[in-house]
Amino acid sequence: MSAARTDRVFSALADPNRRRIVEHLAGAGPATATTLAARLGVSRQGAAKHLSSLSEAGIVSPSRQGREVLYELRDQGLAPGVDWLGRIDGEWERRLGSLKRHLDG
């Protein structure tokens, strides 16, 4: 994964309302900006702005359903962030294991 894509994912997820949108979509499935706005207690425009950021980061995708636009999580949309965290976690596990062996030895 590219560093720029990973940066976009983390930047989008830096906002707590965007994380709440991701959590809602993960649990309840696709939703409109209007539904998400009511859930978050923000204006529809505010929800739409958050959804735009999540879409630009590749985390959600919009699809038109008649007059409404439904947003849903994209397959592998969070993968750049998950991959990065996995690499960092693996490095810390390696270091802690080395320290434990040193202290036990």
Helices and strands as residue ranges (DSSP letters): H 3-13, H 16-28, E 31-32, H 33-40, H 44-56, E 60-65, E 68-73, H 79-104
